[in-house]
Structure formats: C-alpha cells, structure tokens
C-alpha cells in the first residue's frame, strides 16, 4: 500500500510540483520581507502573502494529483493518456486527501501557532531601547549614558499608544552579540532603538537609530551635537521621543506632548546627581539604596524645585522601609511629605503618584493607594513599575484576578525582570492555576537560575499541592544559592512530611542551634518537636518566640505575626498562651475573627479551638459553621485560599466526626501530605483519635510518605547539595 502510494505520487508529478512550489513560495516571502518594510507597508501585507503561500501549498498538491498538463491542455490525470498503471483505488485517493489535509493543518499550526508571538501578536507600535553605548573617553561617564537612556524610557512610557520595554529587561542586552531580530523576539517588540552618547568638555553628542526587527533595516536615524546643558539634554530626549512616535505612527495627545517636552530642572549638576541616584535604586540592596538616597538629597539641595529629584528621594526612603526595615517615622512619613511637595511643583508627574500609591499601601490606606496608582497609569500608561506595584496592592486586597491582569501587563512591558516574572507565577498560584504557575516558574528559573526567590516561592505552590518531592527539589536549589537563610528550615518540615524522622530531627535541632534567637525558627521548630513527642520543648519554643520582637520581615504586619504565634500555641497545646494572644490580636474575639472569613483559615481554626478550650462553645461553633459554609469558594490546594487539613480540624472541633473522617479519607486519596504529622499530635484533631478509621487513614498516609521518600532518595534530595 505504501509503495503503491508513493509510486502514484511520482507518476502524477506531485513531488516535482511540491519542490517547485516550495522554492517559489520561499523566494516570494523572502523578497516581500525585504522590500515591503522599505516602502513602510503595513505588517498585515507580508502576513497575508505568507498565509496565501502556505494555504496554497496543499491546494497545489491536490491539483497536481487530479490534473495533468498535456500538449492538448490541462486534463484530468486519468484522461491524459499517460496512465501506465491501473487507476488508483478509491482508498488510495482518500489516503492522499487525508495526507494533504493533515499537511495543510500542520503548516497552519506551525506558522500561526508557534510563530504567533513573533509575527501576529507583536504590535508595530512597540519598541525596545537598548542601553546607550558610552563613547566618552572617561569610563565614569557610563552613568551619564545610562541616565540619558533611562530618562528617554521615562518619556516614552508616557505615550499611551506605544509599548515600551522597561529598563531592567533591556539592560540584559548591554554589550550583547545577539542579532536585533533575536533581541526583539525575546522582548516581544517590532522595533529596536540603539545609540550612543559621547560627552567631551562642554559638548554632548547622541547618535540613535531605529531598526525594524523583521527586516533588520533602519527606519530612522539621527545625530545630535549640542552644548552640554540641561536645556539641550532635555530637548534631545524630547526630539528622539517625537521622532520615534512619528516613525511608528503613534499619535501623541496634547497632554502627552506637554509631558514629553517638560524640562524638570535647569541645574546640570543636580541633574547629574539625579541620574546617579536613579541608577542605584533598582539594585535594591541596602548599600545601593543608601547611596541612591544621598545622591537624591544632593540633587534636591542644589535645586529644591526639582520635582523628580524630590520623588527620587521619597522613593529611596520608601524602599529603605520595604527592603531594609527603616522605621516609618524615618521613611514613609518624610517620603509622603516629599511626594506632596513634588506634586505641588508638578501635579502631572507620574512617578510621584506611583510612589504615593506605595506609601499609602504600606500605611494600609488601600483606597488612597488605588486612586494614586490609577492616576500614575493615566499619566504614564507604559510604566511597568506602576503596574507591578498596583498588582501587589490588589494581592493585599485579595483581589487575585485583578492582581493577575496587572502583573501580566507589567510582565509584558518588562519581560526579563525576575521579580515581576516571579510575581506573575505567584499570581497564577493564588488563583489555583497551578499548571500555569509551574510553567512560569520553569521559564523564570531558566532565564534567571541564580534568582533565589524564583526557587523559594515555588515551595508554597508545591506544599499546598502536597507534593513533598517537588518541594524538596526547589528547596535544595534555594539552599544552594542561600545556604544561610532561615527559609531552609522548610527542608526540615518536608523531611518530616516524608516521614524521614531522623533527618528531620537533626535538621530542626541544627536550625535551633544555629538561630536560637530567631522567632521564626522557634515557631517552625514546634512542628518537628511535637512530631517527636517533645511537647514541653515545643511549648517552650513557642513561648520563646512570643517573647521576642516580631521579625524584621516587611511582609509581616504585627497582627499577622500574633495570629501565627496563636496558631502554633494551639498546635502545641498551650491554650493559656493562645487565649492571651487571641485577646491581644483580636480584642473583639468572635466577631473580629468572623471578618476574616473565608480566606484566613489558620486564624479561624486556631481561634475556634481557643474559644472551645475557654468554654465559649456557642461562639466557637458559630465561627466554624460560618467558615465551613464558605468552603465552596475555596480549595484544599489552591493558592491563597488553600486550607490544607483545616476542614478536617473544623469538623472535628465542631463534633462532626463522621464528616471529618470522610474528609480525611479524601486526603488519603490525594498526593497531599503537607502537615499530616499534626494529625497525630495537634489538639485540633484530638476528637478523631478514638475512631479506628482515623488510625487506618493515618497508616495509609504514612505508607504514601514512605513511597515519596524512596523517590526523593533516588533523586539524591535527602542530603544538602555539595
């Protein structure tokens, strides 16, 4: 059958037609891709030509099968007088038709499926501005070239009809040898601007060229030679912005024109200090933030009316609060005053509104924060940082769908920023879209293998899914990058989930010995101590943690910390401490906890157990009933709404033993293993331990843990990396 089929293809000249058509089609597409951009033809013309060529290929093959060119004209193949073999069977003809349809479908998928991001989805009004080359004789002038580059990006981001890739992503291509087409493909843009800056004495020269990524041809180029002063520098940046917009046919509104042409200062030295400080803040280290703050202060001292420098100083203070833990009185409060001063000078400064949104977010004024971010994006719709910060606010508000949309936009504008990329993966996790989260984490760690946070935040995804081997795998990568981090204590917990008690005990004891005054280590050690039956040591550890100051960890506010300690006190059976903490964290007790429904299950369950222990049965059961009623909107392994084993605890505390055990049997059928050792030791599950079904389920969990342990051992994950 196969040999007959191919013989028939050859006899009917199908192979010759295929070769000739492919050659002609390739020539047509290549010529079009070279000539059409020269005449500034729209992108869709070349796309239409390519689509016609691809769609025509299977049609040409079908026609060559059915018809034959003869001296007497075109005739059906079976009438051409050339048939030396019997007429092919109907089955053979059906096989040929199926092959042609499959080929056509494959070509369409290959062209319009795999190539969609490169050809069809990229807006023609998109640009990546590569880092400017420092062509000055002095190497220290590099900051000046970088500053000019950064300022140009800021101006371009104020144009709503343009897609402009942010600084962090384009900086990866400094001194690159990659072709323009490859850079554009990675960044998702149609054009690339490249240039250089040369400063000599009191003169500055800027050379720029806008390149079409598809053809590699220059769309526009210019050179600017001016005297070195602020008026000329800002005029150059304004001219380049206008020229790029014109070349990409991106219309500017009157307000955008005004913002593009704005000159922020007339003091050249102040501007140079501002540029230096602006280069330092994105590094986010304590030293870089402090140094950036000093440069911003110098710029403000030289020009108190330099609104952008005031905002830069405010941003440095806000970041020192977030990343270094500088007290609000020394950071957020003076930062707010600086932003207000800048807004008085320039109410249309997008950066000021974005920093204001961050200050209000840290202060807990979410309504004011939201309004500020909206204003920032109205003024600079292409500013990735504002989308990023806004997405964090939405996450704080538990508006996870909106957080995802904002993060996706930030990632589109800054695709190679590791923090934004990890936040995108985290946003999928919060929505329980775990497969998409895993795919994003895979891309993130491929692009940024040394970015420790990219490995660490996968821990919560795999823990919530109850997949200890995968959890241990990413934790080992994180441990390799950050061997001294307290987060490595989660390795101890995973070892216990795998029922590797000896290694888990050694791990917990080593962490306690190495960090005896870290309240986070003391709290997390409770889990291992209770599993070992060391109840008094567990209670002592929790009390020690409570006696220490809350950790200097910006994501933890005081209330969340107190509630975490309360939950650990409950699991250690220390209800005296739990009662004190419930009164301290939630003075209104029952009603205050009810406001947290349905998301914060660990607070609800701990509070209910504490209320029951205090004899406040009616309040505790009402709280549990309300929380259980909200389970329909939650999921055991779903991101921010994950409730783990808390539903089992809730039913047990409420006295519904049968439902609790049915839920436990469901867990046994899942890969879920996170925290299963608490079933045997925590007071939350005490009511279940008189039932044989409980012990049968526990044994099945232990068997499952042993199976997972064997997988982890075979993968070499039980011991630290070399």
NORWOHU-V802343 format. One record per residue. RES is the residue in three letters. SS is DSSP state (h for helix, s for strand, l for the rest). PHI is phi as a letter, one per 40 degrees, with the letter a starting at -180 (* if undefined). OMEGA is omega in whole degrees, 0 to 359 (* if undefined). Layout:
RES_SS_PHI_OMEGA ; RES_SS_PHI_OMEGA
This chain:
UNK_l_*_182 ; UNK_h_c_181 ; UNK_h_c_178 ; UNK_h_c_180 ; UNK_h_d_182 ; UNK_h_c_175 ; UNK_h_c_179 ; UNK_h_c_176 ; UNK_h_d_182 ; UNK_h_c_182 ; UNK_h_c_183 ; UNK_l_c_177 ; UNK_l_g_180 ; UNK_h_c_181 ; UNK_h_c_179 ; UNK_h_c_180 ; UNK_h_c_181 ; UNK_h_c_181 ; UNK_h_c_181 ; UNK_h_c_181 ; UNK_h_c_181 ; UNK_h_c_180 ; UNK_h_c_181 ; UNK_h_c_179 ; UNK_h_c_179 ; UNK_h_c_179 ; UNK_h_c_182 ; UNK_h_c_180 ; UNK_h_c_181 ; UNK_h_c_179 ; UNK_h_c_179 ; UNK_h_c_181 ; UNK_h_c_179 ; UNK_h_c_188 ; UNK_h_c_186 ; UNK_l_c_179 ; UNK_h_c_180 ; UNK_h_c_180 ; UNK_h_c_178 ; UNK_l_f_177 ; UNK_l_c_179 ; UNK_l_d_181 ; UNK_h_d_187 ; UNK_h_c_181 ; UNK_h_c_178 ; UNK_h_c_178 ; UNK_h_c_179 ; UNK_h_c_178 ; UNK_h_c_180 ; UNK_h_c_180 ; UNK_h_c_180 ; UNK_h_c_179 ; UNK_h_c_182 ; UNK_h_c_180 ; UNK_h_c_182 ; UNK_h_c_184 ; UNK_h_c_179 ; UNK_h_c_178 ; UNK_h_c_179 ; UNK_h_c_180 ; UNK_h_c_178 ; UNK_h_c_180 ; UNK_h_c_179 ; UNK_h_c_177 ; UNK_h_c_187 ; UNK_h_c_187 ; UNK_s_b_180 ; UNK_s_b_177 ; UNK_s_c_182 ; UNK_s_b_176 ; UNK_l_d_180 ; UNK_l_c_180 ; UNK_s_h_181 ; UNK_s_c_178 ; UNK_s_b_173 ; UNK_s_c_186 ; UNK_h_d_183 ; UNK_h_c_177 ; UNK_h_b_189 ; UNK_l_c_180 ; UNK_l_g_182 ; UNK_l_b_186 ; UNK_l_c_178 ; UNK_l_c_180 ; UNK_l_b_180 ; UNK_l_d_178 ; UNK_l_d_182 ; UNK_l_c_180 ; UNK_l_c_178 ; UNK_h_c_178 ; UNK_h_c_180 ; UNK_h_c_179 ; UNK_h_c_178 ; UNK_h_c_177 ; UNK_h_c_180 ; UNK_h_c_180 ; UNK_h_c_180 ; UNK_h_c_179 ; UNK_h_c_181 ; UNK_h_c_178 ; UNK_h_c_179 ; UNK_h_c_179 ; UNK_h_c_179 ; UNK_h_c_179 ; UNK_h_c_180 ; UNK_h_c_179 ; UNK_h_c_180 ; UNK_h_c_179 ; UNK_h_c_181 ; UNK_h_c_184 ; UNK_h_c_188 ; UNK_h_c_176 ; UNK_h_c_184 ; UNK_h_c_185 ; UNK_l_c_185 ; UNK_h_d_181 ; UNK_h_c_184 ; UNK_h_c_190 ; UNK_h_b_189 ; UNK_l_c_188 ; UNK_l_c_185 ; UNK_l_c_179 ; UNK_l_c_176 ; UNK_l_c_179 ; UNK_l_c_180 ; UNK_s_b_186 ; UNK_s_a_170 ; UNK_s_b_180 ; UNK_s_c_181 ; UNK_l_c_179 ; UNK_l_d_179 ; UNK_l_c_177 ; UNK_s_c_176 ; UNK_s_c_181 ; UNK_l_b_178 ; UNK_l_c_180 ; UNK_l_c_183 ; UNK_l_c_180 ; UNK_h_c_182 ; UNK_h_c_176 ; UNK_h_c_179 ; UNK_h_d_180 ; UNK_h_c_181 ; UNK_h_c_177 ; UNK_h_c_178 ; UNK_h_c_180 ; UNK_h_c_177 ; UNK_h_c_178 ; UNK_h_c_181 ; UNK_h_c_180 ; UNK_h_c_178 ; UNK_h_c_178 ; UNK_h_c_179 ; UNK_h_c_180 ; UNK_h_c_180 ; UNK_h_c_182 ; UNK_l_c_180 ; UNK_l_c_181 ; UNK_l_c_187 ; UNK_l_c_184 ; UNK_l_c_180 ; UNK_l_b_167 ; UNK_s_b_185 ; UNK_s_b_181 ; UNK_l_c_186 ; UNK_l_c_190 ; UNK_h_c_186 ; UNK_h_d_182 ; UNK_h_c_183 ; UNK_h_c_181 ; UNK_h_c_177 ; UNK_h_c_184 ; UNK_h_b_172 ; UNK_l_c_179 ; UNK_l_f_182 ; UNK_l_c_173 ; UNK_l_b_179 ; UNK_l_c_176 ; UNK_l_c_179 ; UNK_h_d_181 ; UNK_h_c_181 ; UNK_h_c_178 ; UNK_h_c_181 ; UNK_h_c_180 ; UNK_h_c_180 ; UNK_h_c_184 ; UNK_h_c_178 ; UNK_l_g_181 ; UNK_l_b_179 ; UNK_l_c_182 ; UNK_s_b_180 ; UNK_s_b_175 ; UNK_s_b_176 ; UNK_s_b_183 ; UNK_s_a_180 ; UNK_s_a_180 ; UNK_s_b_176 ; UNK_s_b_179 ; UNK_s_b_179 ; UNK_s_a_180 ; UNK_l_f_183 ; UNK_l_b_179 ; UNK_s_b_175 ; UNK_s_b_177 ; UNK_s_b_178 ; UNK_s_b_176 ; UNK_s_b_180 ; UNK_s_b_178 ; UNK_s_a_177 ; UNK_s_c_187 ; UNK_s_b_172 ; UNK_s_c_187 ; UNK_l_c_184 ; UNK_l_c_185 ; UNK_l_b_184 ; UNK_l_g_182 ; UNK_l_c_180 ; UNK_s_c_176 ; UNK_s_c_183 ; UNK_s_a_177 ; UNK_s_a_178 ; UNK_s_a_177 ; UNK_s_b_182 ; UNK_s_b_175 ; UNK_s_b_184 ; UNK_s_b_169 ; UNK_s_c_185 ; UNK_l_c_171 ; UNK_l_a_186 ; UNK_h_c_181 ; UNK_h_d_180 ; UNK_h_c_180 ; UNK_h_c_181 ; UNK_h_c_177 ; UNK_h_c_178 ; UNK_h_c_181 ; UNK_h_c_178 ; UNK_h_c_180 ; UNK_h_c_180 ; UNK_h_c_180 ; UNK_h_c_179 ; UNK_h_c_182 ; UNK_h_c_178 ; UNK_h_c_180 ; UNK_h_c_180 ; UNK_h_c_181 ; UNK_h_c_181 ; UNK_l_c_179 ; UNK_l_f_178 ; UNK_l_b_184 ; UNK_l_c_178 ; UNK_l_b_174 ; UNK_l_c_179 ; UNK_h_c_179 ; UNK_h_c_179 ; UNK_h_c_177 ; UNK_h_d_180 ; UNK_h_c_181 ; UNK_h_c_179 ; UNK_h_c_184 ; UNK_l_c_185 ; UNK_l_c_176 ; UNK_l_b_189 ; UNK_l_c_182 ; UNK_l_a_174 ; UNK_l_b_183 ; UNK_l_c_184 ; UNK_h_c_181 ; UNK_h_c_177 ; UNK_h_c_180 ; UNK_h_c_180 ; UNK_h_c_174 ; UNK_h_c_179 ; UNK_h_c_179 ; UNK_h_c_179 ; UNK_h_c_179 ; UNK_h_c_181 ; UNK_h_c_178 ; UNK_h_c_187 ; UNK_h_c_187 ; UNK_h_c_180 ; UNK_l_c_180 ; UNK_l_c_173 ; UNK_l_g_174 ; UNK_l_c_181 ; UNK_h_c_181 ; UNK_h_c_181 ; UNK_h_c_180 ; UNK_h_c_179 ; UNK_h_c_180 ; UNK_h_c_177 ; UNK_h_c_177 ; UNK_h_c_180 ; UNK_h_c_179 ; UNK_h_c_178 ; UNK_h_c_179 ; UNK_h_c_178 ; UNK_h_c_179 ; UNK_h_c_180 ; UNK_h_c_178 ; UNK_h_c_182 ; UNK_h_c_180 ; UNK_l_a_181 ; UNK_l_c_178 ; UNK_l_c_180 ; UNK_l_c_188 ; UNK_h_c_181 ; UNK_h_c_178 ; UNK_h_c_175 ; UNK_h_c_179 ; UNK_h_c_178 ; UNK_h_c_178 ; UNK_h_c_177 ; UNK_h_c_179 ; UNK_h_c_178 ; UNK_h_d_180 ; UNK_h_c_180 ; UNK_h_c_179 ; UNK_h_c_175 ; UNK_h_c_175 ; UNK_h_c_186 ; UNK_h_c_187 ; UNK_h_c_184 ; UNK_h_b_179 ; UNK_l_g_178 ; UNK_l_c_184 ; UNK_l_d_183 ; UNK_h_d_180 ; UNK_h_c_180 ; UNK_h_c_185 ; UNK_l_b_187 ; UNK_h_c_183 ; UNK_h_c_175 ; UNK_h_c_177 ; UNK_h_c_179 ; UNK_h_c_178 ; UNK_h_c_179 ; UNK_h_c_179 ; UNK_h_c_179 ; UNK_h_c_177 ; UNK_h_c_179 ; UNK_h_c_181 ; UNK_h_c_176 ; UNK_h_c_179 ; UNK_h_c_184 ; UNK_l_a_183 ; UNK_l_c_181 ; UNK_l_b_182 ; UNK_l_c_186 ; UNK_h_c_181 ; UNK_h_d_180 ; UNK_h_c_180 ; UNK_h_c_179 ; UNK_h_c_179 ; UNK_h_c_177 ; UNK_h_c_178 ; UNK_h_c_178 ; UNK_h_c_180 ; UNK_h_c_180 ; UNK_h_c_178 ; UNK_h_c_179 ; UNK_h_c_179 ; UNK_h_c_178 ; UNK_l_g_178 ; UNK_l_c_188 ; UNK_h_c_180 ; UNK_h_c_178 ; UNK_h_c_179 ; UNK_h_c_180 ; UNK_h_c_181 ; UNK_h_c_180 ; UNK_h_c_179 ; UNK_h_c_178 ; UNK_h_c_179 ; UNK_h_c_179 ; UNK_h_d_182 ; UNK_h_c_173 ; UNK_h_c_183 ; UNK_h_c_181 ; UNK_l_b_185 ; UNK_l_c_178 ; UNK_l_b_184 ; UNK_l_c_184 ; UNK_h_c_184 ; UNK_h_c_180 ; UNK_h_c_176 ; UNK_h_c_181 ; UNK_h_c_180 ; UNK_h_c_179 ; UNK_h_c_180 ; UNK_h_c_178 ; UNK_h_c_176 ; UNK_h_d_180 ; UNK_h_c_176 ; UNK_h_c_177 ; UNK_h_d_179 ; UNK_l_c_183 ; UNK_l_g_174 ; UNK_l_c_193 ; UNK_h_c_178 ; UNK_h_c_179 ; UNK_h_c_178 ; UNK_h_d_180 ; UNK_h_c_181 ; UNK_h_c_180 ; UNK_h_c_180 ; UNK_h_c_177 ; UNK_h_c_179 ; UNK_h_c_178 ; UNK_h_c_180 ; UNK_h_c_177 ; UNK_h_c_182 ; UNK_h_c_181 ; UNK_l_a_191 ; UNK_l_c_182 ; UNK_l_b_175 ; UNK_l_c_187 ; UNK_h_c_182 ; UNK_h_c_178 ; UNK_h_c_180 ; UNK_h_c_179 ; UNK_h_c_177 ; UNK_h_c_176 ; UNK_h_c_177 ; UNK_h_c_181 ; UNK_h_c_179 ; UNK_h_c_175 ; UNK_h_c_179 ; UNK_h_c_182 ; UNK_h_c_180 ; UNK_l_c_181 ; UNK_l_g_178 ; UNK_l_c_193 ; UNK_h_c_181 ; UNK_h_c_178 ; UNK_h_c_178 ; UNK_h_c_180 ; UNK_h_c_179 ; UNK_h_c_180 ; UNK_h_c_177 ; UNK_h_c_178 ; UNK_h_c_178 ; UNK_h_c_181 ; UNK_h_c_183 ; UNK_h_c_174 ; UNK_h_c_180 ; UNK_h_c_186 ; UNK_l_b_185 ; UNK_l_c_180 ; UNK_l_c_180 ; UNK_l_c_189 ; UNK_h_c_182 ; UNK_h_c_178 ; UNK_h_c_175 ; UNK_h_c_186 ; UNK_h_c_186 ; UNK_l_c_171 ; UNK_h_c_182 ; UNK_h_d_184 ; UNK_h_c_177 ; UNK_h_c_184 ; UNK_h_c_175 ; UNK_h_c_181 ; UNK_h_c_177 ; UNK_h_c_181 ; UNK_l_g_182 ; UNK_l_b_188 ; UNK_h_c_181 ; UNK_h_c_178 ; UNK_h_c_177 ; UNK_h_c_181 ; UNK_h_c_181 ; UNK_h_c_181 ; UNK_h_c_177 ; UNK_h_c_178 ; UNK_h_c_176 ; UNK_h_c_178 ; UNK_h_c_180 ; UNK_h_c_178 ; UNK_h_c_181 ; UNK_h_c_184 ; UNK_l_b_186 ; UNK_l_c_183 ; UNK_l_c_185 ; UNK_l_c_177 ; UNK_h_c_181 ; UNK_h_c_180 ; UNK_h_c_176 ; UNK_h_c_178 ; UNK_h_c_172 ; UNK_h_c_179 ; UNK_h_c_181 ; UNK_h_c_181 ; UNK_h_c_176 ; UNK_h_d_177 ; UNK_h_c_175 ; UNK_h_d_177 ; UNK_l_c_181 ; UNK_l_g_175 ; UNK_l_c_193 ; UNK_h_c_182 ; UNK_h_c_179 ; UNK_h_c_180 ; UNK_h_c_180 ; UNK_h_c_179 ; UNK_h_c_182 ; UNK_h_c_179 ; UNK_h_c_181 ; UNK_h_c_178 ; UNK_h_c_178 ; UNK_h_c_179 ; UNK_h_c_179 ; UNK_h_c_182 ; UNK_h_c_182 ; UNK_l_b_185 ; UNK_l_c_182 ; UNK_l_b_178 ; UNK_l_c_184 ; UNK_h_c_179 ; UNK_h_c_178 ; UNK_h_c_180 ; UNK_h_c_180 ; UNK_h_c_183 ; UNK_h_c_177 ; UNK_h_c_179 ; UNK_h_d_184 ; UNK_h_d_181 ; UNK_h_c_180 ; UNK_h_c_179 ; UNK_h_c_179 ; UNK_h_c_178 ; UNK_l_c_183 ; UNK_l_g_181 ; UNK_l_c_189 ; UNK_h_c_182 ; UNK_h_c_177 ; UNK_h_c_179 ; UNK_h_c_180 ; UNK_h_c_179 ; UNK_h_c_180 ; UNK_h_c_179 ; UNK_h_c_179 ; UNK_h_c_176 ; UNK_h_c_180 ; UNK_h_c_180 ; UNK_h_c_181 ; UNK_h_c_179 ; UNK_l_c_178 ; UNK_l_c_178 ; UNK_l_d_185 ; UNK_l_c_178 ; UNK_l_c_188 ; UNK_l_b_192 ; UNK_l_d_183 ; UNK_l_c_181 ; UNK_l_b_170 ; UNK_l_c_188 ; UNK_h_d_183 ; UNK_h_c_180 ; UNK_h_c_180 ; UNK_h_c_181 ; UNK_h_c_180 ; UNK_h_c_177 ; UNK_h_c_178 ; UNK_h_c_179 ; UNK_h_d_180 ; UNK_h_c_179 ; UNK_h_c_177 ; UNK_h_c_177 ; UNK_h_c_182 ; UNK_h_c_176 ; UNK_l_c_180 ; UNK_l_g_181 ; UNK_l_c_185 ; UNK_h_c_175 ; UNK_h_c_177 ; UNK_h_c_180 ; UNK_h_d_179 ; UNK_h_c_178 ; UNK_h_c_182 ; UNK_h_c_177 ; UNK_h_c_179 ; UNK_h_c_182 ; UNK_h_c_184 ; UNK_h_c_185 ; UNK_l_b_185 ; UNK_l_d_180 ; UNK_l_c_174 ; UNK_l_f_188 ; UNK_h_d_183 ; UNK_h_c_181 ; UNK_h_c_178 ; UNK_h_c_182 ; UNK_h_d_180 ; UNK_l_c_183 ; UNK_l_c_179 ; UNK_l_c_358 ; UNK_l_c_195 ; UNK_l_c_192 ; UNK_l_c_186 ; UNK_h_c_184 ; UNK_h_c_177 ; UNK_h_c_183 ; UNK_h_c_183 ; UNK_h_c_179 ; UNK_h_c_179 ; UNK_h_c_180 ; UNK_h_c_179 ; UNK_h_c_180 ; UNK_h_c_178 ; UNK_h_c_178 ; UNK_h_c_180 ; UNK_h_c_180 ; UNK_l_c_179 ; UNK_l_g_180 ; UNK_l_c_189 ; UNK_h_c_184 ; UNK_h_c_179 ; UNK_h_c_181 ; UNK_h_c_184 ; UNK_h_c_175 ; UNK_h_c_179 ; UNK_h_c_180 ; UNK_h_c_180 ; UNK_h_c_181 ; UNK_h_c_180 ; UNK_h_c_181 ; UNK_h_c_178 ; UNK_h_c_180 ; UNK_h_c_184 ; UNK_h_c_181 ; UNK_h_c_181 ; UNK_h_c_184 ; UNK_l_b_180 ; UNK_s_a_183 ; UNK_l_c_185 ; UNK_l_b_184 ; UNK_l_c_176 ; UNK_l_e_185 ; UNK_l_c_181 ; UNK_l_b_182 ; UNK_s_c_179 ; UNK_l_b_171 ; UNK_l_f_180 ; UNK_l_c_188 ; UNK_h_c_177 ; UNK_h_c_178 ; UNK_h_c_178 ; UNK_h_c_182 ; UNK_h_c_179 ; UNK_h_c_179 ; UNK_h_c_180 ; UNK_h_c_180 ; UNK_h_c_178 ; UNK_l_g_179 ; UNK_l_c_188 ; UNK_h_c_183 ; UNK_h_c_180 ; UNK_h_c_178 ; UNK_h_d_181 ; UNK_h_c_175 ; UNK_h_c_177 ; UNK_h_c_178 ; UNK_h_c_178 ; UNK_h_c_175 ; UNK_h_c_179 ; UNK_h_c_180 ; UNK_h_d_182 ; UNK_l_c_180 ; UNK_l_b_173 ; UNK_l_c_188 ; UNK_l_c_178 ; UNK_l_b_187 ; UNK_l_c_175 ; UNK_l_g_185 ; UNK_l_c_180 ; UNK_l_c_176 ; UNK_h_c_179 ; UNK_h_d_184 ; UNK_h_c_188 ; UNK_h_b_186 ; UNK_l_c_176 ; UNK_h_c_181 ; UNK_h_c_185 ; UNK_h_b_187 ; UNK_h_d_185 ; UNK_h_c_183 ; UNK_h_c_194 ; UNK_l_c_176 ; UNK_l_c_184 ; UNK_l_b_182 ; UNK_h_c_179 ; UNK_h_c_178 ; UNK_h_c_184 ; UNK_h_c_176 ; UNK_h_c_178 ; UNK_h_c_181 ; UNK_h_c_179 ; UNK_h_c_178 ; UNK_h_c_176 ; UNK_h_c_179 ; UNK_h_c_177 ; UNK_h_c_179 ; UNK_h_c_179 ; UNK_h_c_180 ; UNK_h_c_177 ; UNK_h_c_178 ; UNK_h_c_179 ; UNK_h_c_179 ; UNK_h_c_178 ; UNK_h_c_180 ; UNK_h_c_179 ; UNK_h_c_180 ; UNK_h_c_179 ; UNK_l_c_179 ; UNK_l_g_185 ; UNK_l_c_186 ; UNK_l_c_180 ; UNK_l_b_180 ; UNK_l_c_177 ; UNK_l_c_179 ; UNK_l_c_*
